[in-house]
């Protein structure tokens, strides 16, 4: 996402800590994204463009689905993310995926793709309709467009854990003030249609955990606060002295376990259509 006011490209940044957080996140939602891609038509032999590829998690899923006869090109605006993705591909000896730095809406490619995919990309765009419309020029006629975006409105705990709820609302408000849309998932239908695509097929899943088995699910939502804390403080929403980020997740885990609560993460919405 581009933000001229703050002259930063992405509100969560691409620090080592954030890239590690993304790996944990990817582990939890990998099965969800995989299902969306399969249902969206990503199959063996396809040439796929992964936009906003970050450290490469979605591109690696796609690379497995398209197989040796297929190809995945991952694009991200952040040099650090591209370096990390290339290193991971080299270590894992994944040869059917390549990563490039750039804005996919402005880049040129030697030939069209069979599909465009993206996860947690459109919510950070000032104009997701325009972004999607520009991306569609890279897809051949009849090609697939598949996006996985969050709708954070469904995050909750029961019995209620106030600190968990507060952390999630801090993330939502930070995204909003940055120019992002924490409800992008529920808007995928209207975004696809406004961009000129047929009405998409939609699916919704979520991450949920409770009691003694809540740790991953708590980290899934709460670790975002740690990545955002400098921005949260700059916006005057809260301070690290208040939140004590170094122990924040552990304290919430203890509260969830003590109360026998269940925590539900953001809704994971998949949408796919054909150009």
C-alpha positions as protocol buffer text, in pm:
chain_id: "A"
residue {
  index: 1
  type: UNK
  ca { x: 0 y: 0 z: 0 }
}
residue {
  index: 2
  type: UNK
  ca { x: 126 y: 346 z: -84 }
}
residue {
  index: 3
  type: UNK
  ca { x: 71 y: 630 z: 160 }
}
residue {
  index: 4
  type: UNK
  ca { x: 207 y: 966 z: 56 }
}
residue {
  index: 5
  type: UNK
  ca { x: 121 y: 1130 z: 386 }
}
residue {
  index: 6
  type: UNK
  ca { x: 350 y: 902 z: 582 }
}
residue {
  index: 7
  type: UNK
  ca { x: 589 y: 813 z: 298 }
}
residue {
  index: 8
  type: UNK
  ca { x: 584 y: 446 z: 393 }
}
residue {
  index: 9
  type: UNK
  ca { x: 478 y: 162 z: 169 }
}
residue {
  index: 10
  type: UNK
  ca { x: 316 y: -77 z: 415 }
}
residue {
  index: 11
  type: UNK
  ca { x: 180 y: -6 z: 762 }
}
residue {
  index: 12
  type: UNK
  ca { x: 304 y: -336 z: 911 }
}
residue {
  index: 13
  type: UNK
  ca { x: 653 y: -290 z: 768 }
}
residue {
  index: 14
  type: UNK
  ca { x: 891 y: -569 z: 669 }
}
residue {
  index: 15
  type: UNK
  ca { x: 1112 y: -604 z: 977 }
}
residue {
  index: 16
  type: UNK
  ca { x: 1260 y: -941 z: 1072 }
}
residue {
  index: 17
  type: UNK
  ca { x: 1001 y: -966 z: 1350 }
}
residue {
  index: 18
  type: UNK
  ca { x: 716 y: -893 z: 1108 }
}
residue {
  index: 19
  type: UNK
  ca { x: 840 y: -1146 z: 854 }
}
residue {
  index: 20
  type: UNK
  ca { x: 853 y: -1405 z: 1134 }
}
residue {
  index: 21
  type: UNK
  ca { x: 498 y: -1310 z: 1236 }
}
residue {
  index: 22
  type: UNK
  ca { x: 387 y: -1364 z: 879 }
}
residue {
  index: 23
  type: UNK
  ca { x: 532 y: -1716 z: 885 }
}
residue {
  index: 24
  type: UNK
  ca { x: 325 y: -1801 z: 1196 }
}
residue {
  index: 25
  type: UNK
  ca { x: 19 y: -1647 z: 1036 }
}
residue {
  index: 26
  type: UNK
  ca { x: 81 y: -1843 z: 718 }
}
residue {
  index: 27
  type: UNK
  ca { x: 97 y: -2170 z: 911 }
}
residue {
  index: 28
  type: UNK
  ca { x: -247 y: -2111 z: 1060 }
}
residue {
  index: 29
  type: UNK
  ca { x: -423 y: -1996 z: 745 }
}
residue {
  index: 30
  type: UNK
  ca { x: -230 y: -2200 z: 487 }
}
residue {
  index: 31
  type: UNK
  ca { x: -506 y: -2463 z: 468 }
}
residue {
  index: 32
  type: UNK
  ca { x: -766 y: -2190 z: 419 }
}
residue {
  index: 33
  type: UNK
  ca { x: -573 y: -2017 z: 141 }
}
residue {
  index: 34
  type: UNK
  ca { x: -496 y: -2351 z: -24 }
}
residue {
  index: 35
  type: UNK
  ca { x: -866 y: -2434 z: -32 }
}
residue {
  index: 36
  type: UNK
  ca { x: -953 y: -2098 z: -185 }
}
residue {
  index: 37
  type: UNK
  ca { x: -688 y: -2141 z: -455 }
}
residue {
  index: 38
  type: UNK
  ca { x: -801 y: -2493 z: -542 }
}
residue {
  index: 39
  type: UNK
  ca { x: -1167 y: -2393 z: -552 }
}
residue {
  index: 40
  type: UNK
  ca { x: -1070 y: -2086 z: -754 }
}
residue {
  index: 41
  type: UNK
  ca { x: -922 y: -2304 z: -1026 }
}
residue {
  index: 42
  type: UNK
  ca { x: -546 y: -2301 z: -966 }
}
residue {
  index: 43
  type: UNK
  ca { x: -430 y: -2626 z: -1122 }
}
residue {
  index: 44
  type: UNK
  ca { x: -128 y: -2801 z: -1267 }
}
residue {
  index: 45
  type: UNK
  ca { x: 51 y: -2632 z: -1554 }
}
residue {
  index: 46
  type: UNK
  ca { x: -81 y: -2280 z: -1494 }
}
residue {
  index: 47
  type: UNK
  ca { x: 124 y: -1962 z: -1501 }
}
residue {
  index: 48
  type: UNK
  ca { x: 26 y: -1761 z: -1192 }
}
residue {
  index: 49
  type: UNK
  ca { x: 99 y: -1406 z: -1074 }
}
residue {
  index: 50
  type: UNK
  ca { x: 102 y: -1364 z: -695 }
}
residue {
  index: 51
  type: UNK
  ca { x: 66 y: -995 z: -605 }
}
residue {
  index: 52
  type: UNK
  ca { x: 192 y: -855 z: -275 }
}
residue {
  index: 53
  type: UNK
  ca { x: 377 y: -1182 z: -224 }
}
residue {
  index: 54
  type: UNK
  ca { x: 566 y: -1077 z: 92 }
}
residue {
  index: 55
  type: UNK
  ca { x: 787 y: -1359 z: 215 }
}
residue {
  index: 56
  type: UNK
  ca { x: 637 y: -1592 z: -45 }
}
residue {
  index: 57
  type: UNK
  ca { x: 390 y: -1803 z: 152 }
}
residue {
  index: 58
  type: UNK
  ca { x: 103 y: -1785 z: -98 }
}
residue {
  index: 59
  type: UNK
  ca { x: 339 y: -1820 z: -394 }
}
residue {
  index: 60
  type: UNK
  ca { x: 477 y: -2142 z: -247 }
}
residue {
  index: 61
  type: UNK
  ca { x: 127 y: -2286 z: -211 }
}
residue {
  index: 62
  type: UNK
  ca { x: 54 y: -2194 z: -572 }
}
residue {
  index: 63
  type: UNK
  ca { x: 388 y: -2340 z: -687 }
}
residue {
  index: 64
  type: UNK
  ca { x: 290 y: -2673 z: -537 }
}
residue {
  index: 65
  type: UNK
  ca { x: -51 y: -2663 z: -703 }
}
residue {
  index: 66
  type: UNK
  ca { x: 79 y: -2576 z: -1053 }
}
residue {
  index: 67
  type: UNK
  ca { x: 358 y: -2834 z: -1033 }
}
residue {
  index: 68
  type: UNK
  ca { x: 678 y: -2857 z: -1234 }
}
residue {
  index: 69
  type: UNK
  ca { x: 498 y: -2780 z: -1556 }
}
residue {
  index: 70
  type: UNK
  ca { x: 363 y: -2454 z: -1414 }
}
residue {
  index: 71
  type: UNK
  ca { x: 519 y: -2126 z: -1306 }
}
residue {
  index: 72
  type: UNK
  ca { x: 455 y: -1873 z: -1030 }
}
residue {
  index: 73
  type: UNK
  ca { x: 579 y: -1514 z: -1036 }
}
residue {
  index: 74
  type: UNK
  ca { x: 566 y: -1334 z: -704 }
}
residue {
  index: 75
  type: UNK
  ca { x: 579 y: -953 z: -692 }
}
residue {
  index: 76
  type: UNK
  ca { x: 617 y: -723 z: -393 }
}
residue {
  index: 77
  type: UNK
  ca { x: 706 y: -356 z: -355 }
}
residue {
  index: 78
  type: UNK
  ca { x: 940 y: -417 z: -60 }
}
residue {
  index: 79
  type: UNK
  ca { x: 1299 y: -519 z: -133 }
}
residue {
  index: 80
  type: UNK
  ca { x: 1335 y: -693 z: 205 }
}
residue {
  index: 81
  type: UNK
  ca { x: 1034 y: -913 z: 143 }
}
residue {
  index: 82
  type: UNK
  ca { x: 1160 y: -1012 z: -203 }
}
residue {
  index: 83
  type: UNK
  ca { x: 1503 y: -1102 z: -63 }
}
residue {
  index: 84
  type: UNK
  ca { x: 1343 y: -1316 z: 210 }
}
residue {
  index: 85
  type: UNK
  ca { x: 1118 y: -1493 z: -42 }
}
residue {
  index: 86
  type: UNK
  ca { x: 1409 y: -1568 z: -275 }
}
residue {
  index: 87
  type: UNK
  ca { x: 1614 y: -1707 z: 12 }
}
residue {
  index: 88
  type: UNK
  ca { x: 1330 y: -1933 z: 121 }
}
residue {
  index: 89
  type: UNK
  ca { x: 1281 y: -2058 z: -234 }
}
residue {
  index: 90
  type: UNK
  ca { x: 1653 y: -2134 z: -265 }
}
residue {
  index: 91
  type: UNK
  ca { x: 1667 y: -2321 z: 67 }
}
residue {
  index: 92
  type: UNK
  ca { x: 1360 y: -2528 z: -23 }
}
residue {
  index: 93
  type: UNK
  ca { x: 1485 y: -2582 z: -382 }
}
residue {
  index: 94
  type: UNK
  ca { x: 1157 y: -2457 z: -526 }
}
residue {
  index: 95
  type: UNK
  ca { x: 1240 y: -2396 z: -891 }
}
residue {
  index: 96
  type: UNK
  ca { x: 905 y: -2305 z: -1044 }
}
residue {
  index: 97
  type: UNK
  ca { x: 869 y: -1973 z: -860 }
}
residue {
  index: 98
  type: UNK
  ca { x: 1048 y: -1641 z: -909 }
}
residue {
  index: 99
  type: UNK
  ca { x: 1020 y: -1319 z: -710 }
}
residue {
  index: 100
  type: UNK
  ca { x: 1053 y: -963 z: -834 }
}
residue {
  index: 101
  type: UNK
  ca { x: 1037 y: -621 z: -675 }
}
residue {
  index: 102
  type: UNK
  ca { x: 785 y: -375 z: -813 }
}
residue {
  index: 103
  type: UNK
  ca { x: 428 y: -255 z: -827 }
}
residue {
  index: 104
  type: UNK
  ca { x: 233 y: -526 z: -1012 }
}
residue {
  index: 105
  type: UNK
  ca { x: -24 y: -272 z: -1133 }
}
residue {
  index: 106
  type: UNK
  ca { x: 251 y: -87 z: -1320 }
}
residue {
  index: 107
  type: UNK
  ca { x: 484 y: -369 z: -1424 }
}
residue {
  index: 108
  type: UNK
  ca { x: 505 y: -525 z: -1768 }
}
residue {
  index: 109
  type: UNK
  ca { x: 538 y: -900 z: -1828 }
}
residue {
  index: 110
  type: UNK
  ca { x: 641 y: -1088 z: -2140 }
}
residue {
  index: 111
  type: UNK
  ca { x: 312 y: -1279 z: -2166 }
}
residue {
  index: 112
  type: UNK
  ca { x: -22 y: -1301 z: -1985 }
}
residue {
  index: 113
  type: UNK
  ca { x: -91 y: -1519 z: -1684 }
}
residue {
  index: 114
  type: UNK
  ca { x: -351 y: -1791 z: -1642 }
}
residue {
  index: 115
  type: UNK
  ca { x: -438 y: -1652 z: -1299 }
}
residue {
  index: 116
  type: UNK
  ca { x: -375 y: -1369 z: -1056 }
}
residue {
  index: 117
  type: UNK
  ca { x: -384 y: -1442 z: -684 }
}
residue {
  index: 118
  type: UNK
  ca { x: -332 y: -1237 z: -369 }
}
residue {
  index: 119
  type: UNK
  ca { x: -375 y: -1260 z: 7 }
}
residue {
  index: 120
  type: UNK
  ca { x: -422 y: -960 z: 237 }
}
residue {
  index: 121
  type: UNK
  ca { x: -343 y: -720 z: -47 }
}
residue {
  index: 122
  type: UNK
  ca { x: -656 y: -527 z: -138 }
}
residue {
  index: 123
  type: UNK
  ca { x: -724 y: -414 z: 219 }
}
residue {
  index: 124
  type: UNK
  ca { x: -410 y: -198 z: 204 }
}
residue {
  index: 125
  type: UNK
  ca { x: -499 y: -26 z: -124 }
}
residue {
  index: 126
  type: UNK
  ca { x: -640 y: 325 z: -128 }
}
residue {
  index: 127
  type: UNK
  ca { x: -853 y: 225 z: -429 }
}
residue {
  index: 128
  type: UNK
  ca { x: -888 y: -156 z: -445 }
}
residue {
  index: 129
  type: UNK
  ca { x: -1124 y: -138 z: -744 }
}
residue {
  index: 130
  type: UNK
  ca { x: -870 y: 55 z: -950 }
}
residue {
  index: 131
  type: UNK
  ca { x: -592 y: -178 z: -834 }
}
residue {
  index: 132
  type: UNK
  ca { x: -788 y: -486 z: -935 }
}
residue {
  index: 133
  type: UNK
  ca { x: -882 y: -334 z: -1270 }
}
residue {
  index: 134
  type: UNK
  ca { x: -514 y: -264 z: -1347 }
}
residue {
  index: 135
  type: UNK
  ca { x: -412 y: -615 z: -1244 }
}
residue {
  index: 136
  type: UNK
  ca { x: -665 y: -773 z: -1477 }
}
residue {
  index: 137
  type: UNK
  ca { x: -460 y: -662 z: -1780 }
}
residue {
  index: 138
  type: UNK
  ca { x: -206 y: -929 z: -1686 }
}
residue {
  index: 139
  type: UNK
  ca { x: -459 y: -1215 z: -1712 }
}
residue {
  index: 140
  type: UNK
  ca { x: -549 y: -1395 z: -2033 }
}
residue {
  index: 141
  type: UNK
  ca { x: -910 y: -1413 z: -2144 }
}
residue {
  index: 142
  type: UNK
  ca { x: -1084 y: -1676 z: -1933 }
}
residue {
  index: 143
  type: UNK
  ca { x: -813 y: -1661 z: -1667 }
}
residue {
  index: 144
  type: UNK
  ca { x: -882 y: -1676 z: -1293 }
}
residue {
  index: 145
  type: UNK
  ca { x: -870 y: -1398 z: -1034 }
}
residue {
  index: 146
  type: UNK
  ca { x: -851 y: -1526 z: -675 }
}
residue {
  index: 147
  type: UNK
  ca { x: -817 y: -1312 z: -363 }
}
residue {
  index: 148
  type: UNK
  ca { x: -815 y: -1394 z: 7 }
}
residue {
  index: 149
  type: UNK
  ca { x: -893 y: -1095 z: 230 }
}
residue {
  index: 150
  type: UNK
  ca { x: -995 y: -1050 z: 595 }
}
residue {
  index: 151
  type: UNK
  ca { x: -1314 y: -919 z: 745 }
}
residue {
  index: 152
  type: UNK
  ca { x: -1216 y: -827 z: 1100 }
}
residue {
  index: 153
  type: UNK
  ca { x: -1571 y: -752 z: 1216 }
}
residue {
  index: 154
  type: UNK
  ca { x: -1621 y: -1107 z: 1343 }
}
residue {
  index: 155
  type: UNK
  ca { x: -1332 y: -1113 z: 1593 }
}
residue {
  index: 156
  type: UNK
  ca { x: -1456 y: -1195 z: 1943 }
}
residue {
  index: 157
  type: UNK
  ca { x: -1408 y: -1397 z: 2259 }
}
residue {
  index: 158
  type: UNK
  ca { x: -1649 y: -1588 z: 2482 }
}
residue {
  index: 159
  type: UNK
  ca { x: -1652 y: -1557 z: 2776 }
}
residue {
  index: 160
  type: UNK
  ca { x: -1538 y: -1205 z: 2699 }
}
residue {
  index: 161
  type: UNK
  ca { x: -1165 y: -1121 z: 2736 }
}
residue {
  index: 162
  type: UNK
  ca { x: -1145 y: -738 z: 2737 }
}
residue {
  index: 163
  type: UNK
  ca { x: -773 y: -715 z: 2659 }
}
residue {
  index: 164
  type: UNK
  ca { x: -809 y: -941 z: 2354 }
}
residue {
  index: 165
  type: UNK
  ca { x: -1095 y: -727 z: 2229 }
}
residue {
  index: 166
  type: UNK
  ca { x: -901 y: -405 z: 2288 }
}
residue {
  index: 167
  type: UNK
  ca { x: -597 y: -530 z: 2096 }
}
residue {
  index: 168
  type: UNK
  ca { x: -810 y: -625 z: 1796 }
}
residue {
  index: 169
  type: UNK
  ca { x: -983 y: -286 z: 1794 }
}
residue {
  index: 170
  type: UNK
  ca { x: -645 y: -111 z: 1810 }
}
residue {
  index: 171
  type: UNK
  ca { x: -540 y: -296 z: 1497 }
}
residue {
  index: 172
  type: UNK
  ca { x: -865 y: -207 z: 1321 }
}
residue {
  index: 173
  type: UNK
  ca { x: -835 y: 162 z: 1402 }
}
residue {
  index: 174
  type: UNK
  ca { x: -469 y: 176 z: 1301 }
}
residue {
  index: 175
  type: UNK
  ca { x: -553 y: 19 z: 965 }
}
residue {
  index: 176
  type: UNK
  ca { x: -838 y: 266 z: 914 }
}
residue {
  index: 177
  type: UNK
  ca { x: -628 y: 571 z: 995 }
}
residue {
  index: 178
  type: UNK
  ca { x: -355 y: 444 z: 766 }
}
residue {
  index: 179
  type: UNK
  ca { x: -606 y: 416 z: 484 }
}
residue {
  index: 180
  type: UNK
  ca { x: -666 y: 41 z: 494 }
}
residue {
  index: 181
  type: UNK
  ca { x: -998 y: -137 z: 520 }
}
residue {
  index: 182
  type: UNK
  ca { x: -1027 y: -402 z: 795 }
}
residue {
  index: 183
  type: UNK
  ca { x: -1357 y: -515 z: 639 }
}
residue {
  index: 184
  type: UNK
  ca { x: -1218 y: -574 z: 290 }
}
residue {
  index: 185
  type: UNK
  ca { x: -1323 y: -939 z: 288 }
}
residue {
  index: 186
  type: UNK
  ca { x: -1694 y: -866 z: 295 }
}
residue {
  index: 187
  type: UNK
  ca { x: -1641 y: -609 z: 17 }
}
residue {
  index: 188
  type: UNK
  ca { x: -1478 y: -849 z: -229 }
}
residue {
  index: 189
  type: UNK
  ca { x: -1806 y: -907 z: -411 }
}
residue {
  index: 190
  type: UNK
  ca { x: -1867 y: -539 z: -479 }
}
residue {
  index: 191
  type: UNK
  ca { x: -1497 y: -481 z: -558 }
}
residue {
  index: 192
  type: UNK
  ca { x: -1487 y: -757 z: -820 }
}
residue {
  index: 193
  type: UNK
  ca { x: -1807 y: -635 z: -984 }
}
residue {
  index: 194
  type: UNK
  ca { x: -1698 y: -268 z: -984 }
}
residue {
  index: 195
  type: UNK
  ca { x: -1367 y: -370 z: -1146 }
}
residue {
  index: 196
  type: UNK
  ca { x: -1555 y: -531 z: -1433 }
}
residue {
  index: 197
  type: UNK
  ca { x: -1536 y: -896 z: -1325 }
}
residue {
  index: 198
  type: UNK
  ca { x: -1833 y: -1133 z: -1306 }
}
residue {
  index: 199
  type: UNK
  ca { x: -1980 y: -1168 z: -957 }
}
residue {
  index: 200
  type: UNK
  ca { x: -1734 y: -1389 z: -766 }
}
residue {
  index: 201
  type: UNK
  ca { x: -1789 y: -1711 z: -581 }
}
residue {
  index: 202
  type: UNK
  ca { x: -1735 y: -1646 z: -209 }
}
residue {
  index: 203
  type: UNK
  ca { x: -1624 y: -1860 z: 84 }
}
residue {
  index: 204
  type: UNK
  ca { x: -1568 y: -1776 z: 453 }
}
residue {
  index: 205
  type: UNK
  ca { x: -1362 y: -1954 z: 720 }
}
residue {
  index: 206
  type: UNK
  ca { x: -1199 y: -1852 z: 1048 }
}
residue {
  index: 207
  type: UNK
  ca { x: -932 y: -1945 z: 1301 }
}
residue {
  index: 208
  type: UNK
  ca { x: -1070 y: -2047 z: 1642 }
}
residue {
  index: 209
  type: UNK
  ca { x: -923 y: -2187 z: 1963 }
}
residue {
  index: 210
  type: UNK
  ca { x: -1000 y: -2211 z: 2329 }
}
residue {
  index: 211
  type: UNK
  ca { x: -866 y: -2280 z: 2676 }
}
residue {
  index: 212
  type: UNK
  ca { x: -540 y: -2469 z: 2684 }
}
residue {
  index: 213
  type: UNK
  ca { x: -529 y: -2478 z: 2302 }
}
residue {
  index: 214
  type: UNK
  ca { x: -559 y: -2103 z: 2242 }
}
residue {
  index: 215
  type: UNK
  ca { x: -194 y: -1994 z: 2213 }
}
residue {
  index: 216
  type: UNK
  ca { x: -161 y: -1995 z: 1834 }
}
residue {
  index: 217
  type: UNK
  ca { x: -497 y: -1826 z: 1788 }
}
residue {
  index: 218
  type: UNK
  ca { x: -413 y: -1550 z: 2038 }
}
residue {
  index: 219
  type: UNK
  ca { x: -75 y: -1485 z: 1876 }
}
residue {
  index: 220
  type: UNK
  ca { x: -252 y: -1481 z: 1537 }
}
residue {
  index: 221
  type: UNK
  ca { x: -437 y: -1162 z: 1630 }
}
residue {
  index: 222
  type: UNK
  ca { x: -233 y: -1006 z: 1910 }
}
residue {
  index: 223
  type: UNK
  ca { x: 114 y: -1020 z: 1751 }
}
residue {
  index: 224
  type: UNK
  ca { x: -11 y: -770 z: 1494 }
}
residue {
  index: 225
  type: UNK
  ca { x: -22 y: -513 z: 1776 }
}
residue {
  index: 226
  type: UNK
  ca { x: 350 y: -567 z: 1838 }
}
residue {
  index: 227
  type: UNK
  ca { x: 429 y: -503 z: 1472 }
}
residue {
  index: 228
  type: UNK
  ca { x: 209 y: -192 z: 1476 }
}
residue {
  index: 229
  type: UNK
  ca { x: 308 y: -47 z: 1814 }
}
residue {
  index: 230
  type: UNK
  ca { x: 513 y: 244 z: 1677 }
}
residue {
  index: 231
  type: UNK
  ca { x: 222 y: 346 z: 1454 }
}
residue {
  index: 232
  type: UNK
  ca { x: -29 y: 293 z: 1737 }
}
residue {
  index: 233
  type: UNK
  ca { x: 175 y: 528 z: 1954 }
}
residue {
  index: 234
  type: UNK
  ca { x: 217 y: 784 z: 1675 }
}
residue {
  index: 235
  type: UNK
  ca { x: -159 y: 794 z: 1627 }
}
residue {
  index: 236
  type: UNK
  ca { x: -214 y: 840 z: 1999 }
}
residue {
  index: 237
  type: UNK
  ca { x: -426 y: 525 z: 2034 }
}
residue {
  index: 238
  type: UNK
  ca { x: -219 y: 357 z: 2307 }
}
residue {
  index: 239
  type: UNK
  ca { x: 139 y: 327 z: 2432 }
}
residue {
  index: 240
  type: UNK
  ca { x: 378 y: 40 z: 2481 }
}
residue {
  index: 241
  type: UNK
  ca { x: 393 y: 137 z: 2849 }
}
residue {
  index: 242
  type: UNK
  ca { x: 19 y: 64 z: 2868 }
}
residue {
  index: 243
  type: UNK
  ca { x: 22 y: -255 z: 2665 }
}
residue {
  index: 244
  type: UNK
  ca { x: 361 y: -403 z: 2765 }
}
residue {
  index: 245
  type: UNK
  ca { x: 393 y: -566 z: 2425 }
}
residue {
  index: 246
  type: UNK
  ca { x: 671 y: -800 z: 2533 }
}
residue {
  index: 247
  type: UNK
  ca { x: 422 y: -992 z: 2753 }
}
residue {
  index: 248
  type: UNK
  ca { x: 94 y: -897 z: 2586 }
}
residue {
  index: 249
  type: UNK
  ca { x: 15 y: -1229 z: 2417 }
}
residue {
  index: 250
  type: UNK
  ca { x: 121 y: -1433 z: 2720 }
}
residue {
  index: 251
  type: UNK
  ca { x: -109 y: -1234 z: 2949 }
}
residue {
  index: 252
  type: UNK
  ca { x: -404 y: -1277 z: 2716 }
}
residue {
  index: 253
  type: UNK
  ca { x: -334 y: -1650 z: 2683 }
}
residue {
  index: 254
  type: UNK
  ca { x: -336 y: -1678 z: 3063 }
}
residue {
  index: 255
  type: UNK
  ca { x: -667 y: -1491 z: 3082 }
}
residue {
  index: 256
  type: UNK
  ca { x: -826 y: -1709 z: 2813 }
}
residue {
  index: 257
  type: UNK
  ca { x: -710 y: -2025 z: 2985 }
}
residue {
  index: 258
  type: UNK
  ca { x: -824 y: -1906 z: 3328 }
}
residue {
  index: 259
  type: UNK
  ca { x: -1171 y: -1817 z: 3197 }
}
residue {
  index: 260
  type: UNK
  ca { x: -1202 y: -2119 z: 2971 }
}
residue {
  index: 261
  type: UNK
  ca { x: -1273 y: -1879 z: 2689 }
}
residue {
  index: 262
  type: UNK
  ca { x: -1285 y: -1932 z: 2316 }
}
residue {
  index: 263
  type: UNK
  ca { x: -1121 y: -1677 z: 2087 }
}
residue {
  index: 264
  type: UNK
  ca { x: -1232 y: -1633 z: 1729 }
}
residue {
  index: 265
  type: UNK
  ca { x: -1009 y: -1461 z: 1477 }
}
residue {
  index: 266
  type: UNK
  ca { x: -1095 y: -1250 z: 1177 }
}
residue {
  index: 267
  type: UNK
  ca { x: -1314 y: -1395 z: 906 }
}
residue {
  index: 268
  type: UNK
  ca { x: -1106 y: -1525 z: 616 }
}
residue {
  index: 269
  type: UNK
  ca { x: -1296 y: -1452 z: 294 }
}
residue {
  index: 270
  type: UNK
  ca { x: -1206 y: -1601 z: -42 }
}
residue {
  index: 271
  type: UNK
  ca { x: -1339 y: -1473 z: -373 }
}
residue {
  index: 272
  type: UNK
  ca { x: -1275 y: -1592 z: -726 }
}
residue {
  index: 273
  type: UNK
  ca { x: -1399 y: -1516 z: -1073 }
}
residue {
  index: 274
  type: UNK
  ca { x: -1293 y: -1537 z: -1438 }
}
residue {
  index: 275
  type: UNK
  ca { x: -1183 y: -1252 z: -1662 }
}
